[in-house]
Amino acid sequence: MFRKKIKNSVMTFEEIWSIEFGVFKLIGISLGNALVGENCKPSLLHWFKFISGVSILNIFVFICINTLNDDRFDDIYHAAEVFSLILSVLLSIIKASALWIYQRNLLEIIKDFHNLWSYSETKLTSKNDLNSFMKRSKIMIKCYCYAIVSLGSSYALRPYFTILINYVKILFNASSHINNSITIFPIKYPLDSDAMYKYILLALYEQWVVYYGLIFWTACDILYIQLITNLILSDDIRSLNRFRNTEYNYNVQYFITRIVERHRYILSIFYKVNTLYRPIFTFTLLLNGVDLCCCIFTLDKEFSSGHWSKVGRSFAHASTLFIQIIIYCNYSHQATEMTLKLSDSIYGLKWEDYDVKLVKMLIMIMIRANKRFKFSAYGVVDLNRPHMTQIIKRTLGYLTLLRSFS
């Protein structure tokens, strides 16, 4: 049904962004306000969703830190597992807080993208163009959402399978009680779970931690995928090739002027996206490597010890962290390469067919457009594929150092 809809009709902007609009409503941000008006403020329900989510996650971080303080790193493997949880939850809080604080800037960006789509929609000459547009933005988003769901399931469902097994044993008189000490996370809660009602409250709290932690994490990442994919596919610089054999210099000059103006408009959106994501870039680069190191260290221990029920959980966690590195570095690299298309396309034109005035204009445009735009964390570190390999190498270095302590 979904494929049939793509083939037979042109998707609207709201349908293309349906996943992002739905996910952001869960964290208290209505992206649809960008299409309604500029003065739309968050409702009380949106405030409640965001504040309750951040509060639950902050309490969880405090409990994890208290657990590390009580254990005093006696078990380095357990400490690495808890520390990985702290870093992941902190990163989720930072992502959600950054998007919430700069919510007005985010809505302005969405409005700019709506304008881009309104222009691009008239330029789609075939349904294959739209299919390509949909595939490049939706496939990666869906795959990442599946990875997040598998991560949440590996954490949230494992204890309840154990409780179900214990309950079955009670029915067959093989056990006398249900183990109330089984929790999702390997931390020490200040609330004892000796009574059933206390255990139910604790289980509900852990479910909310999993829910908010993953929904904050997912919303930020899939938004970045959609933003960059839209920007890459919005440029029509390749249409310069249609003028390679023309003899009408005025038409070429007019068309190139429009292309340059559109290119400048897209670059301004690049700058807005980079400004919005700068704090997220910074903390992701700082925390992701250490988090991935602790996660792989824990996975290695669980695999060697034969704790297969925990191996899947740690593997899903490590895979999600690795995919996050790929998302930010690879998509930023593609966007950076896209900014050089104008210069490359002008260089490939048939210059001998144009007069001197037009040639001078092309040279000036090519020189100005030769400076690429780089996504960076406050201008300190650029996000690209070479830096992705540096993060992986740094993670392996941290892992070697951690193994030496164990």
C-alpha positions in Angstrom: 0.0 0.0 0.0 2.8 2.4 0.9 4.7 1.6 -2.4 1.6 2.1 -4.4 1.1 5.5 -2.9 4.6 6.6 -3.8 4.3 5.5 -7.4 0.8 7.0 -8.2 0.9 10.3 -6.4 3.3 13.1 -5.4 4.0 13.0 -1.6 3.3 16.2 0.3 5.8 17.8 2.7 3.8 16.5 5.7 3.8 13.0 4.4 7.6 13.0 3.8 8.3 14.3 7.3 5.6 12.1 8.9 8.1 10.1 11.0 9.9 13.2 12.3 6.6 15.0 13.1 5.3 12.0 15.0 8.5 11.4 17.0 9.0 15.0 18.0 5.4 15.2 19.3 6.4 12.5 21.8 9.2 14.7 23.2 7.0 17.8 23.4 8.0 19.6 20.2 5.4 20.2 17.4 7.3 20.6 14.2 3.9 21.3 12.5 3.9 24.7 14.1 6.4 25.8 11.5 3.8 25.4 8.8 1.0 27.0 10.8 2.5 30.2 12.1 5.5 31.8 13.7 3.9 32.7 17.1 2.9 29.2 18.1 4.1 28.4 21.6 4.5 25.0 23.3 1.4 23.8 25.0 1.2 22.7 28.6 1.2 19.1 27.5 4.4 19.7 25.5 6.0 21.3 28.5 5.0 18.3 30.7 6.4 15.8 28.2 9.8 17.5 28.1 10.2 18.3 31.8 9.0 14.9 33.0 11.3 13.1 30.5 14.4 15.2 31.5 13.6 14.8 35.2 13.3 11.1 35.0 16.6 10.8 33.1 18.4 13.1 35.5 17.2 11.1 38.5 18.5 8.0 36.7 21.9 9.5 36.2 22.1 10.5 39.9 21.3 6.9 40.9 23.9 5.5 38.5 26.6 7.9 39.9 25.6 6.9 43.5 26.0 3.2 42.5 29.5 3.8 41.2 30.3 5.7 44.4 29.1 2.8 46.6 30.9 0.1 44.6 34.2 2.2 44.5 35.1 0.5 41.2 35.7 -2.9 42.9 34.3 -4.6 39.8 35.7 -2.8 36.7 33.4 -4.6 34.3 30.3 -3.6 36.3 31.7 0.0 36.6 32.2 0.1 32.8 28.6 -1.0 32.2 27.1 1.6 34.5 29.4 4.3 33.2 28.2 3.5 29.6 24.6 4.0 30.8 25.5 7.3 32.3 27.1 8.6 29.1 24.3 7.4 26.9 21.6 8.9 29.1 23.5 12.2 29.5 23.8 12.4 25.7 20.0 11.8 25.3 19.4 14.7 27.8 21.8 17.0 26.0 20.1 16.2 22.6 16.6 16.9 23.9 17.6 20.0 25.8 19.5 21.5 22.8 16.5 21.0 20.5 14.1 22.3 23.1 16.1 25.4 23.9 16.6 26.2 20.2 13.1 25.2 19.3 12.4 28.5 17.6 15.5 28.1 15.4 14.4 24.5 14.6 11.0 25.7 13.5 12.6 28.3 11.2 14.7 25.6 9.6 11.6 23.4 9.1 9.9 26.4 7.4 12.9 26.9 5.1 12.7 23.2 4.2 9.1 23.6 3.4 9.9 26.4 1.0 12.6 24.3 -0.6 10.2 21.4 -1.1 7.6 23.8 -2.6 10.2 24.8 -5.2 11.6 21.3 -5.7 8.2 19.8 -6.1 7.7 21.8 -9.3 11.0 20.6 -10.6 10.3 16.9 -10.3 10.1 15.8 -14.0 9.4 12.1 -13.3 8.2 9.8 -10.6 11.6 8.2 -10.4 13.0 11.5 -9.0 10.5 11.3 -6.1 11.1 7.6 -5.5 14.8 8.4 -5.2 14.1 11.2 -2.8 11.9 9.0 -0.6 14.3 6.0 -0.6 17.4 8.0 0.4 15.7 9.7 3.3 13.3 6.9 4.5 15.4 3.7 4.3 18.2 5.0 6.6 15.7 6.4 9.1 13.7 3.2 9.3 16.8 1.1 9.7 18.0 3.3 12.5 14.6 3.2 14.2 14.7 -0.6 14.0 18.1 -0.6 15.7 16.7 1.7 18.4 13.7 -0.6 18.9 16.0 -3.6 19.2 18.1 -1.8 21.8 15.1 -0.8 23.8 13.6 -4.4 23.6 16.9 -5.9 24.7 16.9 -3.8 27.8 13.3 -3.6 28.7 12.1 -7.2 28.0 14.9 -9.4 29.4 13.9 -9.1 33.2 10.3 -9.9 32.5 11.1 -13.0 30.6 12.9 -14.1 33.8 9.9 -13.2 35.9 7.7 -15.2 33.6 9.9 -18.2 33.9 9.8 -18.0 37.7 6.0 -17.7 37.6 5.8 -20.8 35.5 8.0 -22.6 38.0 5.6 -21.6 40.8 2.7 -23.1 38.9 4.6 -26.4 38.7 5.8 -26.1 42.4 9.4 -25.9 41.2 9.9 -22.5 43.0 8.2 -20.8 46.0 8.4 -17.1 45.1 9.0 -14.6 42.4 12.4 -12.9 42.4 11.8 -9.2 43.0 15.5 -8.3 42.7 15.5 -8.6 38.9 15.8 -5.1 37.3 16.5 -3.8 33.8 19.6 -1.9 34.8 22.5 -3.2 36.9 22.3 -0.4 39.5 21.3 0.0 43.2 18.0 1.8 43.7 17.3 3.7 46.9 13.8 2.0 46.9 13.7 -1.6 48.1 11.7 -3.9 46.0 10.8 -6.4 48.7 7.0 -5.8 48.3 5.2 -6.4 45.0 3.8 -2.9 44.8 7.3 -1.4 45.2 8.6 -3.7 42.5 5.8 -2.6 40.2 6.6 1.1 40.8 10.3 0.4 40.1 9.5 -1.5 36.9 7.3 1.3 35.7 10.1 3.9 36.4 12.6 1.8 34.5 10.3 1.6 31.5 10.0 5.3 31.5 13.8 5.6 31.5 14.0 3.4 28.5 11.2 5.2 26.7 12.5 8.7 27.2 16.1 7.8 26.8 15.5 6.2 23.4 12.9 8.7 22.1 15.2 11.7 22.9 18.1 9.9 21.3 16.1 8.9 18.2 14.4 12.2 17.5 17.7 14.1 17.2 19.4 11.6 15.0 16.6 11.0 12.5 16.0 14.7 12.2 19.6 15.2 11.1 19.3 12.4 8.5 16.2 14.1 7.1 17.7 17.6 7.1 20.9 16.7 5.3 19.2 14.4 2.8 16.7 17.1 1.9 19.5 19.6 1.4 21.6 17.3 -0.8 18.6 16.5 -3.0 17.3 20.1 -3.1 20.0 21.5 -5.3 19.5 21.6 -9.1 23.0 22.5 -10.0 23.2 19.5 -12.4 20.8 21.2 -14.6 23.6 23.5 -15.7 24.6 20.7 -18.1 21.6 21.6 -20.3 23.4 24.9 -21.3 26.6 23.3 -22.5 25.8 23.6 -26.2 23.7 26.8 -26.1 24.6 30.0 -28.0 22.4 32.3 -26.0 24.6 33.9 -23.4 21.8 36.0 -21.9 19.8 32.9 -21.0 22.8 31.2 -19.5 23.6 34.2 -17.4 20.0 34.5 -16.2 19.8 30.8 -15.4 23.2 30.7 -13.6 22.2 33.7 -11.5 19.2 31.8 -10.3 21.3 28.8 -9.5 23.8 30.9 -7.5 21.0 32.5 -5.5 19.5 29.2 -4.7 22.9 27.8 -3.8 23.4 30.7 -1.4 20.0 30.1 0.1 20.9 26.4 0.7 24.2 27.4 2.3 22.3 29.7 4.7 20.3 26.7 5.7 23.5 24.7 6.2 24.7 27.4 8.6 21.4 27.3 10.5 21.6 23.5 10.8 25.2 23.6 12.0 24.4 26.3 14.6 21.5 24.2 15.9 23.6 21.0 16.1 26.8 22.5 17.4 26.3 21.5 21.1 25.1 18.1 20.0 28.2 17.6 17.8 30.4 18.7 20.6 29.1 16.3 23.3 28.6 13.5 20.8 32.3 13.6 19.8 33.4 13.9 23.5 31.2 11.1 24.9 30.6 8.7 22.0 34.1 7.3 21.9 34.3 6.6 25.6 30.8 5.2 25.7 31.5 2.8 22.8 34.7 1.8 24.5 32.9 0.9 27.8 30.2 -0.9 25.8 32.6 -3.1 23.8 34.6 -3.8 27.0 31.4 -5.0 28.7 30.4 -7.0 25.6 33.8 -8.7 25.5 33.5 -9.8 29.2 29.9 -11.1 28.7 30.9 -13.0 25.6 33.9 -14.7 27.3 31.8 -15.5 30.4 29.0 -17.0 28.4 26.3 -14.6 29.6 24.4 -14.9 26.3 21.3 -13.1 27.6 23.4 -9.9 28.1 25.4 -10.3 24.9 22.5 -9.2 22.7 21.8 -6.2 24.9 25.4 -5.0 24.8 25.7 -5.7 21.1 22.6 -3.7 20.3 23.9 -0.8 22.4 27.4 -0.8 20.7 25.8 -1.0 17.3 23.6 2.0 18.0 26.6 4.0 19.1 28.5 3.0 16.0 25.6 3.9 13.7 25.4 7.3 15.4 29.0 8.0 14.5 28.3 7.1 10.9 25.2 9.3 10.8 26.9 12.5 11.9 30.2 12.1 10.2 29.1 10.5 6.9 26.1 12.8 6.3 28.1 15.8 7.2 30.8 14.7 4.7 28.2 14.3 2.0 26.8 17.8 2.7 30.3 19.3 2.5 31.0 17.6 -0.8 27.6 19.0 -2.1 28.7 22.6 -1.5 31.5 22.1 -4.1 29.1 21.0 -6.8 28.5 24.6 -8.1 32.2 25.2 -8.7 32.7 21.8 -10.4 29.6 22.2 -12.6 30.7 25.6 -13.8 34.2 24.3 -14.5 32.7 21.6 -16.7 30.7 24.1 -18.9 31.7 24.7 -22.5 33.4 28.0 -22.0 34.3 28.7 -25.6 30.7 29.3 -26.5 30.4 32.2 -24.1 31.4 35.9 -24.4 34.1 37.5 -22.3 31.7 39.1 -19.8 30.0 35.8 -19.1 33.4 34.0 -18.7 34.5 36.6 -16.2 31.3 36.1 -14.2 31.8 32.3 -14.3 35.3 32.7 -13.0 34.3 34.9 -10.1 31.5 32.5 -9.2 33.7 29.5 -9.4 36.4 31.1 -7.1 33.8 32.1 -4.5 32.0 28.7 -4.6 35.3 26.8 -4.3 35.3 27.3 -0.5 33.4 24.3 1.0 31.1 24.6 4.0 32.2 22.3 6.9 30.0 21.0 9.7 32.0 21.4 12.9 31.8 21.5 16.7 32.2 25.2 17.3 35.0 25.3 14.6 37.3 23.0 16.6 36.6 19.6 15.0 35.2 19.0 11.6 32.7 16.2 11.0 33.7 14.1 8.0 34.7 10.6 7.1 38.4 11.0 8.1 37.3 12.1 11.5 35.0 9.1 11.8 38.0 6.8 11.4 39.9 8.9 14.1 37.0 8.3 16.5 37.1 4.6 15.9 40.9 4.5 16.4 40.5 6.5 19.6 37.9 4.1 20.8 40.2 1.2 20.2 42.9 3.0 22.1 40.6 3.6 25.1 39.7 -0.1 25.0 43.3 -1.2 25.1 43.9 1.1 28.0 40.9 -0.2 29.9 41.9 -3.8 29.3 45.3 -3.1 30.9 43.5 -2.0 34.1 41.4 -5.2 34.2 
